[in-house]
């Protein structure tokens, strides 16, 4: 082959760096929005705990009232 086509160790290192950077960029672009948030909504957690039987109905209602104060009738 002609000049400029040989690949020494430094060339392989740079190619590896560029491939790694490309993979990281694709991963950052394609990951789901929920993965960025990383947390569930508080009411979802509360409903899940109630469904599993970890909390009683009274505890569920009390916590729901704290999390949703605007939905309670005002007196």
mmCIF file as gemmi writes it, N, C-alpha and C atoms, coordinates in Angstrom:
data_model
loop_
_atom_site.group_PDB
_atom_site.id
_atom_site.type_symbol
_atom_site.label_atom_id
_atom_site.label_alt_id
_atom_site.label_comp_id
_atom_site.label_asym_id
_atom_site.label_entity_id
_atom_site.label_seq_id
_atom_site.pdbx_PDB_ins_code
_atom_site.Cartn_x
_atom_site.Cartn_y
_atom_site.Cartn_z
_atom_site.occupancy
_atom_site.B_iso_or_equiv
_atom_site.pdbx_formal_charge
_atom_site.auth_seq_id
_atom_site.auth_asym_id
_atom_site.pdbx_PDB_model_num
ATOM 1 N N . UNK Axp A 1 ? 0.838 -1.184 0 1 0 ? 1 A 1
ATOM 2 C CA . UNK Axp A 1 ? 0 0 0 1 0 ? 1 A 1
ATOM 3 C C . UNK Axp A 1 ? 0.879 1.242 0 1 0 ? 1 A 1
ATOM 4 N N . UNK Axp A 2 ? 0.276 2.338 -0.355 1 0 ? 2 A 1
ATOM 5 C CA . UNK Axp A 2 ? 1.009 3.578 -0.449 1 0 ? 2 A 1
ATOM 6 C C . UNK Axp A 2 ? 1.208 4.237 0.889 1 0 ? 2 A 1
ATOM 7 N N . UNK Axp A 3 ? 1.896 5.353 0.894 1 0 ? 3 A 1
ATOM 8 C CA . UNK Axp A 3 ? 2.131 6.071 2.147 1 0 ? 3 A 1
ATOM 9 C C . UNK Axp A 3 ? 0.82 6.585 2.748 1 0 ? 3 A 1
ATOM 10 N N . UNK Axp A 4 ? 0.738 6.585 4.068 1 0 ? 4 A 1
ATOM 11 C CA . UNK Axp A 4 ? -0.434 7.092 4.772 1 0 ? 4 A 1
ATOM 12 C C . UNK Axp A 4 ? -1.458 6.015 5.095 1 0 ? 4 A 1
ATOM 13 N N . UNK Axp A 5 ? -1.244 4.801 4.641 1 0 ? 5 A 1
ATOM 14 C CA . UNK Axp A 5 ? -2.221 3.735 4.892 1 0 ? 5 A 1
ATOM 15 C C . UNK Axp A 5 ? -1.798 2.822 6.03 1 0 ? 5 A 1
ATOM 16 N N . UNK Axp A 6 ? -0.616 2.989 6.58 1 0 ? 6 A 1
ATOM 17 C CA . UNK Axp A 6 ? -0.218 2.115 7.679 1 0 ? 6 A 1
ATOM 18 C C . UNK Axp A 6 ? -0.884 2.581 8.976 1 0 ? 6 A 1
ATOM 19 N N . UNK Axp A 7 ? -1.125 1.627 9.856 1 0 ? 7 A 1
ATOM 20 C CA . UNK Axp A 7 ? -1.836 1.927 11.109 1 0 ? 7 A 1
ATOM 21 C C . UNK Axp A 7 ? -0.935 1.487 12.249 1 0 ? 7 A 1
ATOM 22 N N . UNK Axp A 8 ? -0.306 2.427 12.93 1 0 ? 8 A 1
ATOM 23 C CA . UNK Axp A 8 ? 0.525 2.086 14.069 1 0 ? 8 A 1
ATOM 24 C C . UNK Axp A 8 ? -0.322 2.066 15.345 1 0 ? 8 A 1
ATOM 25 N N . UNK Axp A 9 ? 0.303 1.839 16.459 1 0 ? 9 A 1
ATOM 26 C CA . UNK Axp A 9 ? -0.423 1.729 17.732 1 0 ? 9 A 1
ATOM 27 C C . UNK Axp A 9 ? -1.195 3.003 18.06 1 0 ? 9 A 1
ATOM 28 N N . UNK Axp A 10 ? -0.615 4.153 17.823 1 0 ? 10 A 1
ATOM 29 C CA . UNK Axp A 10 ? -1.291 5.421 18.103 1 0 ? 10 A 1
ATOM 30 C C . UNK Axp A 10 ? -2.55 5.593 17.275 1 0 ? 10 A 1
ATOM 31 N N . UNK Axp A 11 ? -2.522 5.126 16.058 1 0 ? 11 A 1
ATOM 32 C CA . UNK Axp A 11 ? -3.712 5.191 15.213 1 0 ? 11 A 1
ATOM 33 C C . UNK Axp A 11 ? -4.845 4.336 15.749 1 0 ? 11 A 1
ATOM 34 N N . UNK Axp A 12 ? -4.507 3.146 16.239 1 0 ? 12 A 1
ATOM 35 C CA . UNK Axp A 12 ? -5.524 2.269 16.833 1 0 ? 12 A 1
ATOM 36 C C . UNK Axp A 12 ? -6.11 2.895 18.096 1 0 ? 12 A 1
ATOM 37 N N . UNK Axp A 13 ? -5.283 3.538 18.891 1 0 ? 13 A 1
ATOM 38 C CA . UNK Axp A 13 ? -5.772 4.193 20.112 1 0 ? 13 A 1
ATOM 39 C C . UNK Axp A 13 ? -6.759 5.301 19.756 1 0 ? 13 A 1
ATOM 40 N N . UNK Axp A 14 ? -6.403 6.13 18.785 1 0 ? 14 A 1
ATOM 41 C CA . UNK Axp A 14 ? -7.314 7.212 18.404 1 0 ? 14 A 1
ATOM 42 C C . UNK Axp A 14 ? -8.605 6.674 17.81 1 0 ? 14 A 1
ATOM 43 N N . UNK Axp A 15 ? -8.53 5.599 17.031 1 0 ? 15 A 1
ATOM 44 C CA . UNK Axp A 15 ? -9.747 5.015 16.482 1 0 ? 15 A 1
ATOM 45 C C . UNK Axp A 15 ? -10.637 4.501 17.618 1 0 ? 15 A 1
ATOM 46 N N . UNK Axp A 16 ? -10.024 3.892 18.618 1 0 ? 16 A 1
ATOM 47 C CA . UNK Axp A 16 ? -10.791 3.411 19.775 1 0 ? 16 A 1
ATOM 48 C C . UNK Axp A 16 ? -11.451 4.55 20.536 1 0 ? 16 A 1
ATOM 49 N N . UNK Axp A 17 ? -10.738 5.656 20.684 1 0 ? 17 A 1
ATOM 50 C CA . UNK Axp A 17 ? -11.3 6.824 21.375 1 0 ? 17 A 1
ATOM 51 C C . UNK Axp A 17 ? -12.508 7.364 20.617 1 0 ? 17 A 1
ATOM 52 N N . UNK Axp A 18 ? -12.395 7.475 19.291 1 0 ? 18 A 1
ATOM 53 C CA . UNK Axp A 18 ? -13.513 7.99 18.489 1 0 ? 18 A 1
ATOM 54 C C . UNK Axp A 18 ? -14.714 7.042 18.515 1 0 ? 18 A 1
ATOM 55 N N . UNK Axp A 19 ? -14.47 5.744 18.461 1 0 ? 19 A 1
ATOM 56 C CA . UNK Axp A 19 ? -15.582 4.783 18.539 1 0 ? 19 A 1
ATOM 57 C C . UNK Axp A 19 ? -16.26 4.878 19.892 1 0 ? 19 A 1
ATOM 58 N N . UNK Axp A 20 ? -15.478 4.963 20.958 1 0 ? 20 A 1
ATOM 59 C CA . UNK Axp A 20 ? -16.049 5.09 22.3 1 0 ? 20 A 1
ATOM 60 C C . UNK Axp A 20 ? -16.889 6.362 22.411 1 0 ? 20 A 1
ATOM 61 N N . UNK Axp A 21 ? -16.381 7.484 21.9 1 0 ? 21 A 1
ATOM 62 C CA . UNK Axp A 21 ? -17.123 8.748 21.95 1 0 ? 21 A 1
ATOM 63 C C . UNK Axp A 21 ? -18.424 8.643 21.168 1 0 ? 21 A 1
ATOM 64 N N . UNK Axp A 22 ? -18.4 7.98 20.025 1 0 ? 22 A 1
ATOM 65 C CA . UNK Axp A 22 ? -19.606 7.804 19.222 1 0 ? 22 A 1
ATOM 66 C C . UNK Axp A 22 ? -20.638 6.957 19.948 1 0 ? 22 A 1
ATOM 67 N N . UNK Axp A 23 ? -20.204 5.888 20.579 1 0 ? 23 A 1
ATOM 68 C CA . UNK Axp A 23 ? -21.123 5.022 21.336 1 0 ? 23 A 1
ATOM 69 C C . UNK Axp A 23 ? -21.741 5.788 22.5 1 0 ? 23 A 1
ATOM 70 N N . UNK Axp A 24 ? -20.957 6.576 23.207 1 0 ? 24 A 1
ATOM 71 C CA . UNK Axp A 24 ? -21.485 7.366 24.33 1 0 ? 24 A 1
ATOM 72 C C . UNK Axp A 24 ? -22.502 8.391 23.834 1 0 ? 24 A 1
ATOM 73 N N . UNK Axp A 25 ? -22.226 9.056 22.72 1 0 ? 25 A 1
ATOM 74 C CA . UNK Axp A 25 ? -23.171 10.046 22.188 1 0 ? 25 A 1
ATOM 75 C C . UNK Axp A 25 ? -24.485 9.384 21.769 1 0 ? 25 A 1
ATOM 76 N N . UNK Axp A 26 ? -24.41 8.233 21.111 1 0 ? 26 A 1
ATOM 77 C CA . UNK Axp A 26 ? -25.631 7.529 20.708 1 0 ? 26 A 1
ATOM 78 C C . UNK Axp A 26 ? -26.415 7.106 21.935 1 0 ? 26 A 1
ATOM 79 N N . UNK Axp A 27 ? -25.732 6.612 22.954 1 0 ? 27 A 1
ATOM 80 C CA . UNK Axp A 27 ? -26.423 6.198 24.182 1 0 ? 27 A 1
ATOM 81 C C . UNK Axp A 27 ? -27.116 7.386 24.854 1 0 ? 27 A 1
ATOM 82 N N . UNK Axp A 28 ? -26.452 8.524 24.927 1 0 ? 28 A 1
ATOM 83 C CA . UNK Axp A 28 ? -27.049 9.707 25.553 1 0 ? 28 A 1
ATOM 84 C C . UNK Axp A 28 ? -28.266 10.199 24.777 1 0 ? 28 A 1
ATOM 85 N N . UNK Axp A 29 ? -28.236 10.094 23.467 1 0 ? 29 A 1
ATOM 86 C CA . UNK Axp A 29 ? -29.348 10.563 22.65 1 0 ? 29 A 1
ATOM 87 C C . UNK Axp A 29 ? -30.535 9.615 22.717 1 0 ? 29 A 1
ATOM 88 N N . UNK Axp A 30 ? -30.283 8.318 22.761 1 0 ? 30 A 1
ATOM 89 C CA . UNK Axp A 30 ? -31.37 7.344 22.651 1 0 ? 30 A 1
ATOM 90 C C . UNK Axp A 30 ? -31.94 6.85 23.97 1 0 ? 30 A 1
ATOM 91 N N . UNK Axp A 31 ? -31.323 7.173 25.076 1 0 ? 31 A 1
ATOM 92 C CA . UNK Axp A 31 ? -31.878 6.663 26.344 1 0 ? 31 A 1
ATOM 93 C C . UNK Axp A 31 ? -33.217 7.324 26.62 1 0 ? 31 A 1
ATOM 94 N N . UNK Axp A 32 ? -34.06 6.638 27.367 1 0 ? 32 A 1
ATOM 95 C CA . UNK Axp A 32 ? -35.427 7.111 27.591 1 0 ? 32 A 1
ATOM 96 C C . UNK Axp A 32 ? -35.466 8.29 28.565 1 0 ? 32 A 1
ATOM 97 N N . UNK Axp A 33 ? -36.475 9.153 28.438 1 0 ? 33 A 1
ATOM 98 C CA . UNK Axp A 33 ? -36.586 10.287 29.366 1 0 ? 33 A 1
ATOM 99 C C . UNK Axp A 33 ? -36.784 9.845 30.809 1 0 ? 33 A 1
ATOM 100 N N . UNK Axp A 34 ? -37.44 8.705 31.04 1 0 ? 34 A 1
ATOM 101 C CA . UNK Axp A 34 ? -37.641 8.221 32.404 1 0 ? 34 A 1
ATOM 102 C C . UNK Axp A 34 ? -36.321 7.859 33.065 1 0 ? 34 A 1
ATOM 103 N N . UNK Axp A 35 ? -35.381 7.424 32.287 1 0 ? 35 A 1
ATOM 104 C CA . UNK Axp A 35 ? -34.074 7.09 32.853 1 0 ? 35 A 1
ATOM 105 C C . UNK Axp A 35 ? -33.382 8.327 33.396 1 0 ? 35 A 1
ATOM 106 N N . UNK Axp A 36 ? -33.579 9.464 32.748 1 0 ? 36 A 1
ATOM 107 C CA . UNK Axp A 36 ? -32.978 10.712 33.234 1 0 ? 36 A 1
ATOM 108 C C . UNK Axp A 36 ? -33.602 11.149 34.538 1 0 ? 36 A 1
ATOM 109 N N . UNK Axp A 37 ? -34.918 10.975 34.653 1 0 ? 37 A 1
ATOM 110 C CA . UNK Axp A 37 ? -35.605 11.392 35.862 1 0 ? 37 A 1
ATOM 111 C C . UNK Axp A 37 ? -35.194 10.507 37.026 1 0 ? 37 A 1
ATOM 112 N N . UNK Axp A 38 ? -35.223 9.203 36.827 1 0 ? 38 A 1
ATOM 113 C CA . UNK Axp A 38 ? -34.724 8.274 37.816 1 0 ? 38 A 1
ATOM 114 C C . UNK Axp A 38 ? -35.596 8.079 39.039 1 0 ? 38 A 1
ATOM 115 N N . UNK Axp A 39 ? -36.704 8.759 39.147 1 0 ? 39 A 1
ATOM 116 C CA . UNK Axp A 39 ? -37.572 8.595 40.303 1 0 ? 39 A 1
ATOM 117 C C . UNK Axp A 39 ? -39.008 8.433 39.84 1 0 ? 39 A 1
ATOM 118 N N . UNK Axp A 40 ? -39.805 7.799 40.681 1 0 ? 40 A 1
ATOM 119 C CA . UNK Axp A 40 ? -41.23 7.678 40.418 1 0 ? 40 A 1
ATOM 120 C C . UNK Axp A 40 ? -41.941 8.866 41.056 1 0 ? 40 A 1
ATOM 121 N N . UNK Axp A 41 ? -43.137 9.105 40.579 1 0 ? 41 A 1
ATOM 122 C CA . UNK Axp A 41 ? -43.968 10.138 41.189 1 0 ? 41 A 1
ATOM 123 C C . UNK Axp A 41 ? -44.354 9.684 42.592 1 0 ? 41 A 1
ATOM 124 N N . UNK Axp A 42 ? -44.469 10.597 43.541 1 0 ? 42 A 1
ATOM 125 C CA . UNK Axp A 42 ? -44.803 10.222 44.916 1 0 ? 42 A 1
ATOM 126 C C . UNK Axp A 42 ? -46.128 9.463 45.033 1 0 ? 42 A 1
ATOM 127 N N . UNK Axp A 43 ? -47.136 9.871 44.269 1 0 ? 43 A 1
ATOM 128 C CA . UNK Axp A 43 ? -48.414 9.166 44.347 1 0 ? 43 A 1
ATOM 129 C C . UNK Axp A 43 ? -48.321 7.75 43.8 1 0 ? 43 A 1
ATOM 130 N N . UNK Axp A 44 ? -47.485 7.534 42.789 1 0 ? 44 A 1
ATOM 131 C CA . UNK Axp A 44 ? -47.277 6.185 42.269 1 0 ? 44 A 1
ATOM 132 C C . UNK Axp A 44 ? -46.657 5.295 43.339 1 0 ? 44 A 1
ATOM 133 N N . UNK Axp A 45 ? -45.681 5.829 44.046 1 0 ? 45 A 1
ATOM 134 C CA . UNK Axp A 45 ? -45.03 5.077 45.12 1 0 ? 45 A 1
ATOM 135 C C . UNK Axp A 45 ? -46.044 4.747 46.209 1 0 ? 45 A 1
ATOM 136 N N . UNK Axp A 46 ? -46.859 5.728 46.56 1 0 ? 46 A 1
ATOM 137 C CA . UNK Axp A 46 ? -47.868 5.527 47.598 1 0 ? 46 A 1
ATOM 138 C C . UNK Axp A 46 ? -48.862 4.445 47.192 1 0 ? 46 A 1
ATOM 139 N N . UNK Axp A 47 ? -49.348 4.509 45.946 1 0 ? 47 A 1
ATOM 140 C CA . UNK Axp A 47 ? -50.296 3.49 45.468 1 0 ? 47 A 1
ATOM 141 C C . UNK Axp A 47 ? -49.662 2.106 45.449 1 0 ? 47 A 1
ATOM 142 N N . UNK Axp A 48 ? -48.409 2.035 45.057 1 0 ? 48 A 1
ATOM 143 C CA . UNK Axp A 48 ? -47.715 0.752 45.027 1 0 ? 48 A 1
ATOM 144 C C . UNK Axp A 48 ? -47.579 0.169 46.425 1 0 ? 48 A 1
ATOM 145 N N . UNK Axp A 49 ? -47.199 1.006 47.371 1 0 ? 49 A 1
ATOM 146 C CA . UNK Axp A 49 ? -47.058 0.527 48.755 1 0 ? 49 A 1
ATOM 147 C C . UNK Axp A 49 ? -48.396 0.055 49.318 1 0 ? 49 A 1
ATOM 148 N N . UNK Axp A 50 ? -49.468 0.774 48.988 1 0 ? 50 A 1
ATOM 149 C CA . UNK Axp A 50 ? -50.795 0.371 49.449 1 0 ? 50 A 1
ATOM 150 C C . UNK Axp A 50 ? -51.206 -0.939 48.794 1 0 ? 50 A 1
ATOM 151 N N . UNK Axp A 51 ? -50.939 -1.086 47.505 1 0 ? 51 A 1
ATOM 152 C CA . UNK Axp A 51 ? -51.291 -2.312 46.788 1 0 ? 51 A 1
ATOM 153 C C . UNK Axp A 51 ? -50.523 -3.515 47.324 1 0 ? 51 A 1
ATOM 154 N N . UNK Axp A 52 ? -49.301 -3.317 47.763 1 0 ? 52 A 1
ATOM 155 C CA . UNK Axp A 52 ? -48.506 -4.406 48.328 1 0 ? 52 A 1
ATOM 156 C C . UNK Axp A 52 ? -48.902 -4.742 49.761 1 0 ? 52 A 1
ATOM 157 N N . UNK Axp A 53 ? -49.693 -3.895 50.373 1 0 ? 53 A 1
ATOM 158 C CA . UNK Axp A 53 ? -50.095 -4.123 51.754 1 0 ? 53 A 1
ATOM 159 C C . UNK Axp A 53 ? -49.093 -3.609 52.768 1 0 ? 53 A 1
ATOM 160 N N . UNK Axp A 54 ? -48.183 -2.756 52.336 1 0 ? 54 A 1
ATOM 161 C CA . UNK Axp A 54 ? -47.178 -2.219 53.247 1 0 ? 54 A 1
ATOM 162 C C . UNK Axp A 54 ? -47.757 -1.154 54.175 1 0 ? 54 A 1
ATOM 163 N N . UNK Axp A 55 ? -48.828 -0.495 53.749 1 0 ? 55 A 1
ATOM 164 C CA . UNK Axp A 55 ? -49.471 0.53 54.579 1 0 ? 55 A 1
ATOM 165 C C . UNK Axp A 55 ? -50.968 0.257 54.612 1 0 ? 55 A 1
ATOM 166 N N . UNK Axp A 56 ? -51.613 0.725 55.673 1 0 ? 56 A 1
ATOM 167 C CA . UNK Axp A 56 ? -53.058 0.53 55.815 1 0 ? 56 A 1
ATOM 168 C C . UNK Axp A 56 ? -53.819 1.582 55.012 1 0 ? 56 A 1
ATOM 169 N N . UNK Axp A 57 ? -55.14 1.384 54.939 1 0 ? 57 A 1
ATOM 170 C CA . UNK Axp A 57 ? -55.984 2.327 54.207 1 0 ? 57 A 1
ATOM 171 C C . UNK Axp A 57 ? -55.937 3.711 54.862 1 0 ? 57 A 1
ATOM 172 N N . UNK Axp A 58 ? -55.925 3.745 56.176 1 0 ? 58 A 1
ATOM 173 C CA . UNK Axp A 58 ? -55.874 5.029 56.882 1 0 ? 58 A 1
ATOM 174 C C . UNK Axp A 58 ? -54.556 5.756 56.594 1 0 ? 58 A 1
ATOM 175 N N . UNK Axp A 59 ? -53.446 5.016 56.617 1 0 ? 59 A 1
ATOM 176 C CA . UNK Axp A 59 ? -52.148 5.625 56.31 1 0 ? 59 A 1
ATOM 177 C C . UNK Axp A 59 ? -52.114 6.118 54.861 1 0 ? 59 A 1
ATOM 178 N N . UNK Axp A 60 ? -52.712 5.327 53.958 1 0 ? 60 A 1
ATOM 179 C CA . UNK Axp A 60 ? -52.765 5.721 52.549 1 0 ? 60 A 1
ATOM 180 C C . UNK Axp A 60 ? -53.54 7.026 52.379 1 0 ? 60 A 1
ATOM 181 N N . UNK Axp A 61 ? -54.711 7.105 52.995 1 0 ? 61 A 1
ATOM 182 C CA . UNK Axp A 61 ? -55.546 8.312 52.873 1 0 ? 61 A 1
ATOM 183 C C . UNK Axp A 61 ? -54.851 9.537 53.464 1 0 ? 61 A 1
ATOM 184 N N . UNK Axp A 62 ? -54.21 9.357 54.604 1 0 ? 62 A 1
ATOM 185 C CA . UNK Axp A 62 ? -53.514 10.476 55.235 1 0 ? 62 A 1
ATOM 186 C C . UNK Axp A 62 ? -52.371 10.967 54.343 1 0 ? 62 A 1
ATOM 187 N N . UNK Axp A 63 ? -51.593 10.06 53.82 1 0 ? 63 A 1
ATOM 188 C CA . UNK Axp A 63 ? -50.486 10.452 52.946 1 0 ? 63 A 1
ATOM 189 C C . UNK Axp A 63 ? -50.999 11.068 51.648 1 0 ? 63 A 1
ATOM 190 N N . UNK Axp A 64 ? -52.081 10.532 51.094 1 0 ? 64 A 1
ATOM 191 C CA . UNK Axp A 64 ? -52.656 11.084 49.87 1 0 ? 64 A 1
ATOM 192 C C . UNK Axp A 64 ? -53.124 12.512 50.092 1 0 ? 64 A 1
ATOM 193 N N . UNK Axp A 65 ? -53.724 12.777 51.251 1 0 ? 65 A 1
ATOM 194 C CA . UNK Axp A 65 ? -54.163 14.14 51.556 1 0 ? 65 A 1
ATOM 195 C C . UNK Axp A 65 ? -52.984 15.098 51.652 1 0 ? 65 A 1
ATOM 196 N N . UNK Axp A 66 ? -51.878 14.629 52.174 1 0 ? 66 A 1
ATOM 197 C CA . UNK Axp A 66 ? -50.68 15.472 52.262 1 0 ? 66 A 1
ATOM 198 C C . UNK Axp A 66 ? -50.12 15.742 50.869 1 0 ? 66 A 1
ATOM 199 N N . UNK Axp A 67 ? -50.128 14.718 50.018 1 0 ? 67 A 1
ATOM 200 C CA . UNK Axp A 67 ? -49.554 14.875 48.679 1 0 ? 67 A 1
ATOM 201 C C . UNK Axp A 67 ? -50.472 15.602 47.718 1 0 ? 67 A 1
ATOM 202 N N . UNK Axp A 68 ? -51.779 15.566 47.966 1 0 ? 68 A 1
ATOM 203 C CA . UNK Axp A 68 ? -52.742 16.221 47.082 1 0 ? 68 A 1
ATOM 204 C C . UNK Axp A 68 ? -53.619 17.21 47.865 1 0 ? 68 A 1
ATOM 205 N N . UNK Axp A 69 ? -53.044 18.212 48.482 1 0 ? 69 A 1
ATOM 206 C CA . UNK Axp A 69 ? -53.869 19.108 49.296 1 0 ? 69 A 1
ATOM 207 C C . UNK Axp A 69 ? -54.884 19.895 48.482 1 0 ? 69 A 1
ATOM 208 N N . UNK Axp A 70 ? -54.628 20.163 47.195 1 0 ? 70 A 1
ATOM 209 C CA . UNK Axp A 70 ? -55.533 20.967 46.399 1 0 ? 70 A 1
ATOM 210 C C . UNK Axp A 70 ? -56.791 20.205 46 1 0 ? 70 A 1
ATOM 211 N N . UNK Axp A 71 ? -56.801 18.883 46.108 1 0 ? 71 A 1
ATOM 212 C CA . UNK Axp A 71 ? -57.966 18.103 45.719 1 0 ? 71 A 1
ATOM 213 C C . UNK Axp A 71 ? -58.958 17.921 46.86 1 0 ? 71 A 1
ATOM 214 N N . UNK Axp A 72 ? -58.575 18.289 48.06 1 0 ? 72 A 1
ATOM 215 C CA . UNK Axp A 72 ? -59.462 18.186 49.208 1 0 ? 72 A 1
ATOM 216 C C . UNK Axp A 72 ? -60.416 19.373 49.241 1 0 ? 72 A 1
ATOM 217 N N . UNK Axp A 73 ? -61.65 19.14 49.644 1 0 ? 73 A 1
ATOM 218 C CA . UNK Axp A 73 ? -62.575 20.28 49.754 1 0 ? 73 A 1
ATOM 219 C C . UNK Axp A 73 ? -62.139 21.233 50.861 1 0 ? 73 A 1
ATOM 220 N N . UNK Axp A 74 ? -62.218 22.503 50.588 1 0 ? 74 A 1
ATOM 221 C CA . UNK Axp A 74 ? -61.811 23.512 51.588 1 0 ? 74 A 1
ATOM 222 C C . UNK Axp A 74 ? -63 23.876 52.445 1 0 ? 74 A 1
ATOM 223 N N . UNK Axp A 75 ? -62.74 24.007 53.738 1 0 ? 75 A 1
ATOM 224 C CA . UNK Axp A 75 ? -63.823 24.366 54.674 1 0 ? 75 A 1
ATOM 225 C C . UNK Axp A 75 ? -63.559 25.684 55.31 1 0 ? 75 A 1
